[in-house]
Amino acid sequence: MSYERKNRKVVVTGGAGYIGSHIVEELLSSNYTPIVLDNFYSGNKWAIPEGVEVIEGSCGDPILLEKIFNETQAETVFHIAGHIDAQESVVNPLKYYNNNTKNSLTLIQSCIEHNVKNFIFSSTAAIYGSTTEPIVKENDEHYPINPYGRSKKMVEEFLEDLCTASSSSEKSTHLNFVALRYFNVAGASPSGRIGQATPGVKSLIKVVAEVHTGKRDRLSIYGTDYPTKDGTGVRDFIHVSDLSQAHIESLAYLERGGKSDVFNCGYGSGFSVLDVVNTYEKITGNKLKIEKLPRRPADPVSVIADNTKITQHMNWSYKYNDLEQILKSALTWEEQMSKIQ
Ligand SMILES: NC(=O)c1ccc[n+]([C@@H]2O[C@H](COP(=O)([O-])OP(=O)(O)OC[C@H]3O[C@@H](n4cnc5c(N)ncnc54)[C@H](O)[C@@H]3O)[C@@H](O)[C@H]2O)c1
């Protein structure tokens, strides 16, 4: 279907971070004009391509937001900024509710005041908590098991309430949204320019890559007695480039009149921690040093996406649905980073 894109400016909060910087690359190659709003809490200036406008500050600062929306007249916001560590959220919940929930509400309010039309939100599979379903659908009942998941769920609910209010009142807002529930994001841009470089990040594939380059001495496996095929937790790993592409398709979906909604963003295939270890050993020929530790409180057993909804409603065709490819891409990036650090 062809449709006119009236305003190609896209404000990307968190555009200097891991996922945000890949989305900025994807926006550029799809001929949009990204404008990055980032407070550099965990983002990197070098991750933003030359020529892209960068505004340093918080997405929870209403005065700054007013200035940005007045000056840019942007009609689209990709809200990627947030804190990401589920374990940290257990010991410091306020940090997560302040940045992930409160700042998001301030941003959404400013979007409404400035007639932003399209809002794409970084949500998370952490919303599902310890689900008993082998594969989770968007409408399945879900109970997040950590403040991180709850901080994101509240924003989804706020967006849904706004849409309900808008459709049942005369004073409707123009804001439509897509919330993408990311599963476990990994890998690096095929451009070789960017990859996972968030300080202190402890996601499985990143840690495997760091053990590979010698930055860490071992991989800690938390929980080997889960009710899974080999006792370790199971996750659905999605390549960051496919995830970025899903954002472009989400915007296209809203621009052609798609209704505000929540979509899982994963491949629908689950791999255990030991599957990742075995795949690493197969592709490198190296033995990975591991240690087996007890379960951690904020870790769910298994989370795999049912991606029927996104594939039916959007023209999202993913390219990197292969654990070996994802791992190789993460290792290549880590090797490159280790040479310059
Ligand atoms: N990495 C994953 O596997 C994963 C999975 C599910 C959801 N997510 C979500 O994706 C988003 C991006 O995650 P990431 O892995 O790229 O993390 P990241 O830490 O690399 O990126 C977050 C970016 O947001 C910026 N930021 C944080 N608070 C801000 C604020 N108040 N104002 C402006 N900028 C701010 C940081 O400086 C950083 O550049 C997060 O919202 C996260 O919850 C990530």
The ligand as a Tripos MOL2 file, in Angstrom:
@<TRIPOS>MOLECULE
LIG
   44    48     1     0     0
SMALL
NO_CHARGES

@<TRIPOS>ATOM
      1 N1         18.4470   -4.8660   25.6700 N.am      1 LIG1
      2 C1         17.3850   -5.6920   25.7130 C.2       1 LIG1
      3 O1         17.4980   -6.9410   25.5510 O.2       1 LIG1
      4 C2         16.0110   -5.1150   25.9570 C.ar      1 LIG1
      5 C3         14.9330   -5.9990   26.0720 C.ar      1 LIG1
      6 C4         13.6640   -5.4750   26.2850 C.ar      1 LIG1
      7 C5         13.4620   -4.1020   26.3280 C.ar      1 LIG1
      8 N2         14.5180   -3.2650   26.2370 N.ar      1 LIG1
      9 C6         14.2690   -1.8170   26.3140 C.3       1 LIG1
     10 O2         14.9210   -1.1790   25.2420 O.3       1 LIG1
     11 C7         15.3220    0.1380   25.6150 C.3       1 LIG1
     12 C8         16.7690    0.3620   25.2110 C.3       1 LIG1
     13 O3         17.5780   -0.6010   25.8500 O.3       1 LIG1
     14 P1         19.1370   -0.7140   25.5500 P.3       1 LIG1
     15 O4         19.4990   -2.1310   25.7320 O.co2     1 LIG1
     16 O5         19.4640   -0.0200   24.2740 O.co2     1 LIG1
     17 O6         19.7150    0.1170   26.7840 O.3       1 LIG1
     18 P2         20.8770    1.2380   26.8170 P.3       1 LIG1
     19 O7         21.1650    1.4870   28.2530 O.co2     1 LIG1
     20 O8         21.9940    0.8540   25.9210 O.co2     1 LIG1
     21 O9         20.1500    2.4860   26.1750 O.3       1 LIG1
     22 C9         19.3000    3.3440   26.9030 C.3       1 LIG1
     23 C10        19.5680    4.7540   26.4330 C.3       1 LIG1
     24 O10        18.6390    5.6230   27.0780 O.3       1 LIG1
     25 C11        19.3650    6.7500   27.6050 C.3       1 LIG1
     26 N3         18.5490    7.2530   28.7170 N.ar      1 LIG1
     27 C12        18.2400    6.6390   29.8900 C.ar      1 LIG1
     28 N4         17.4160    7.4220   30.6110 N.ar      1 LIG1
     29 C13        17.1950    8.5440   29.8820 C.ar      1 LIG1
     30 C14        16.4240    9.7220   30.0850 C.ar      1 LIG1
     31 N5         15.7060    9.9220   31.1950 N.pl3     1 LIG1
     32 N6         16.4270   10.6740   29.1100 N.ar      1 LIG1
     33 C15        17.1360   10.5040   27.9690 C.ar      1 LIG1
     34 N7         17.8940    9.4130   27.7410 N.ar      1 LIG1
     35 C16        17.9190    8.4480   28.6710 C.ar      1 LIG1
     36 C17        20.7170    6.1890   27.9910 C.3       1 LIG1
     37 O11        21.7160    7.1670   28.1050 O.3       1 LIG1
     38 C18        20.9710    5.2460   26.8110 C.3       1 LIG1
     39 O12        21.5350    5.9400   25.7170 O.3       1 LIG1
     40 C19        15.0590    0.2690   27.1120 C.3       1 LIG1
     41 O13        13.8850    1.0210   27.3000 O.3       1 LIG1
     42 C20        14.8510   -1.1640   27.5620 C.3       1 LIG1
     43 O14        13.9660   -1.2640   28.6360 O.3       1 LIG1
     44 C21        15.7900   -3.7340   26.0570 C.ar      1 LIG1
@<TRIPOS>BOND
     1     1     2 1
     2     2     3 2
     3     2     4 1
     4     4     5 ar
     5     4    44 ar
     6     5     6 ar
     7     6     7 ar
     8     7     8 ar
     9     8     9 1
    10     8    44 ar
    11     9    10 1
    12     9    42 1
    13    10    11 1
    14    11    12 1
    15    11    40 1
    16    12    13 1
    17    13    14 1
    18    14    15 2
    19    14    16 1
    20    14    17 1
    21    17    18 1
    22    18    19 2
    23    18    20 1
    24    18    21 1
    25    21    22 1
    26    22    23 1
    27    23    24 1
    28    23    38 1
    29    24    25 1
    30    25    26 1
    31    25    36 1
    32    26    27 ar
    33    26    35 ar
    34    27    28 ar
    35    28    29 ar
    36    29    30 ar
    37    29    35 ar
    38    30    31 1
    39    30    32 ar
    40    32    33 ar
    41    33    34 ar
    42    34    35 ar
    43    36    37 1
    44    36    38 1
    45    38    39 1
    46    40    41 1
    47    40    42 1
    48    42    43 1
@<TRIPOS>SUBSTRUCTURE
     1 LIG1         1 GROUP 0 **** ****
